[in-house]
Amino acid sequence: MEIPLSGDTLPTPLFETLRRDFRTTELGSSKAQEAAGMAARDDTPQPAKKAQAGDDPPKGDFPLQKKSPKLCGSNYPLSIAFIVVNEFCERFSYYGMRAVLTLYFLSFFHWDENLSTAVYHAFSALCYFTPVIGAIMADSWLGKYKTIIYLSIVYVVGHLIKSVGAIPSLGNQAVHVVLSMVGLFLIALGTGGIKPCVSAFGGDQFEEEHTSERSKFFSIFYLSINAGSLISTFVTPVLRGDVKCFGEDCYALAFGVPAALMVLALVVFIAGSGLYRKTPPQGNVLLEVCKCIGFAIKNRLKNRSREIPKRDHWLDWASEKYSKQLIGEVKMVTRVLFLFIPLPMFWALFDQQGSRWTLQATKMNADFGIYVLQPDQMQFLNPLLILVFIPIFDLGLYPLINMCKLNFTPIRKMATGMILAGLAFGLAAVIEVKINETDMPRLVPKESLIRVLNLAKNPVQVTIQDKDLFQQPVESFQNPAEYSKLILNGEQQSLHFTLQHQGLTLAFNYTVKEKSVYSLIVFEAEGSLSSRLITDLEAKPENGLAAVRFINGLSQDVNLTIDSKRFIAVQKNYSASEYSLLERDIYNNGKCITETGEFPLELGLLDFGASYTVVITNISGGAVEMWKSEDIKANNVHMAWQLPQYLLISAGEVMFSITGLAFSYSQSPASMKSVLQAGWLLTVAVGNTFVLIVAEAAPMAQWAEFVLFTVLLFAVCIIFSIMGYFYVSVDPEDLEEKEEKRETSSRGNMIGLVTQKTKL
């Protein structure tokens, strides 16, 4: 697959652009980044003088390079088949587990939305910090092959612990939380650690003259990543929601299947061991860059005297220890890394698809007619749209822009991607406002809500002492209006209720607590009027479930069967049951069992996010007569309204991520591309960390948070555009020549520094 790039110095296909590198990359979306090597490493053959930077010699026993058997007589090594299958299974494992993670925190641990979001993004951030560890292990110690093996074992153990922690019968919630957090930490270490190694190890399998085949391999490698992501984000939510185990959503299965895929990935990778070409570690360039920068800063601080000659660049203060070549290359890299400073804000928005956008989907109508979509399944749109948009942008949009003679530079493409992501969150904020229209009002201290259900045969006038509510009589079995707000004089208050019915006046006293929701049931009992105050739900049922309770208006107890697994006993004389949470469905196969017999119970549709009260009034003609009231309105905003925001943010990802990483590659020398890879990954980690901070430190209404991120990204886009305006694109080879000339002319200052330091 060819991925569009930008800039006059770059040809259109990404693989052609980077073909000169030993490790060709096909960068782009968050999935495409893994195919690029994803870490602080570089496998480009380096000149011998690189050893001057202080690389350690290779350690351990590494076999002589051998030629791997070929696939069907082609130039493709047979070993790459094992690597591609391994990558597909590993990406299925990771994205499948992550797809259901937010709802796992929300439903299984019963954490609130902010805490669930914070932990989700803490895990995501860790997954993008740990590649640096894996790169250092592979380049400086174990080599790529052993690093993949050892960290894959850690990965598998993390998955198994995570799956066991999702078994409800195993211990209490504290045990589940500990097991899950340990499992997630090991998964983050495993997936991040092998991220920089697998694609680079695949590139190692090709001989030097087979650059074209290597490029096509990375195309297949990229497709395996997106295929694993696409399939897993669609399948694992089905395993969670449509399969029931232990009487609830089967998170153990939803985590167990990805664990099995990771075991398969490890087995497949080990199975190809005899076919691989294994290169020894050659030292990690990222460590050398960090040491060079640290030494330059330290040396500059030690030599602050005005008597010491100034140098043209602050990195020149590292020349006493490091080679001119390394210093010159670090200068080129720092120019690009400076442009990376605003980039984390894009990832802060982008990675909320698995957290805030998934939580938003739980409050929407997911019925698409022929299929009911799980809220966490919407995430599959991103990898699907990426696969669709890449050829559209590459073969359609970018050539059209070039035909119009528009100077659509890489910086402008990235800024456009930011704008599209900001617009996506603006749409998410609008949708959130519409969703909130069916929510229960947020109660503050000394507030409660109340309504009246008149189950008597005639209208009833209800008055509450010192409260100006219920001006009109409530008709018999009248669909209740909106809840009325009660203002209390403390945390709880005893209220005096007066009922007027057919010229009779009756009085009742009830204690009402703050931040509670009530229904006053008025009914006839033994020829007189009576009432009961019952507690209602204070918020919508979570995860798109429906809630239903029953009031038994018969003079005998009843046992109700809603489906084959749910039994409810309700006592006589207008007793009320507890709420039962059910999947959205049509329930017409229930049963009502009384002393006189068994009768069919037809509840009809119990819709997404709605709450119902069902009053059993009579049994006549072999059927149950009942009255159904909707306490909380169903979700009336369809999940399809999320499609525009997914379209925008996916298009923004193609323009931002693919262009940005390819552009940064074009602006750095071959030996430093791994450093930019590490810097790019760290922007993703920092972006997720920012979401974590906002979710925990500054909780606010969800629509307001969406607006906040939109405004922040637009502001960052302006800053980035200004930085890009003053950025001058360079050819790294030309810059190296200029650096060598400048270093020669400044050699006198270096000698002067040595003299001055001797005096000091």
Number of C-alpha atoms within 10 A of each C-alpha: 19 17 26 28 29 24 18 12 13 16 14 19 16 24 26 19 19 20 15 12 18 22 25 28 30 30 28 28 24 22 23 26 24 26 31 26 31 32 35 28 30 29 24 18 11 13 8 7 10 15 14 12 20 13 16 14 13 17 13 11 8 14 10 10 11 12 13 19 15 13 13 9 8 10 17 21 23 18 23 26 19 20 22 25 18 24 28 22 26 29 27 30 31 24 25 27 26 24 28 26 23 25 28 20 20 19 16 18 15 13 15 11 17 21 17 26 26 23 20 23 27 19 22 22 25 23 24 26 23 23 30 27 16 29 32 25 22 26 26 22 21 21 26 27 21 15 23 28 17 15 21 26 18 20 31 27 20 24 32 22 23 29 24 19 25 25 17 18 10 11 10 9 16 10 12 22 17 14 20 22 17 17 24 24 19 24 29 24 25 28 26 27 32 31 27 33 33 25 26 25 23 25 25 21 24 23 18 10 9 11 20 13 17 27 24 16 22 25 20 17 29 26 20 24 25 26 19 23 27 24 17 26 27 21 17 28 28 19 20 23 19 14 15 13 14 11 9 14 20 23 31 20 20 26 28 23 21 27 28 17 22 28 23 18 26 23 15 19 24 17 12 15 13 9 17 25 23 19 19 21 23 20 26 23 26 25 17 17 20 13 15 24 21 14 19 22 16 13 18 18 11 10 17 11 12 7 10 16 15 17 13 11 8 14 21 24 25 22 18 14 13 20 17 19 18 21 22 21 20 22 21 20 23 16 15 19 15 10 17 18 15 19 24 23 25 32 24 22 25 24 20 18 19 22 25 21 21 22 22 20 26 22 28 25 23 23 16 11 7 6 8 11 19 21 25 30 21 24 22 19 16 24 23 16 18 22 19 13 21 22 15 14 18 18 15 12 15 18 14 13 12 11 9 9 9 10 11 16 16 23 24 20 22 29 26 20 26 32 23 23 30 28 22 25 29 20 22 24 20 14 20 22 15 14 19 15 13 18 18 18 14 10 15 11 15 18 21 24 23 20 21 24 23 25 23 19 12 15 18 25 18 23 19 17 10 8 14 9 15 14 9 11 16 21 17 16 18 13 16 16 11 12 18 15 16 20 15 18 12 12 12 17 15 12 16 15 17 17 20 16 18 9 6 9 13 14 14 13 12 13 10 24 19 20 17 20 24 20 18 18 19 22 21 17 14 7 6 11 17 16 21 16 17 13 15 21 16 18 15 23 20 18 22 25 22 25 27 21 19 24 22 23 24 19 13 13 18 21 16 21 18 20 13 9 7 11 14 16 17 21 17 15 17 25 16 22 17 15 17 17 16 20 16 20 14 12 15 14 14 18 20 22 17 15 9 8 8 16 18 16 21 18 18 12 12 21 23 28 29 25 26 23 21 18 22 20 17 15 15 9 8 10 14 17 14 18 16 17 16 16 23 24 17 24 24 18 20 16 22 14 15 19 12 14 22 25 19 20 27 27 24 27 28 28 29 28 25 27 27 27 22 24 22 21 22 20 23 26 18 21 20 23 27 26 27 26 25 22 21 25 25 23 23 26 24 22 24 29 23 20 24 24 14 17 22 15 11 10 12 14 9 19 20 15 18 23 19 16 21 26 16 15 27 20 14 21 24 15 15 21 19 12 14 18 11 8 13 8 15 13 13 19 13 9 17 18 11 12 19 13 10 12 17 10 10 13 10 11 14 18 10 13 18 13 12 14 11 7 7 8
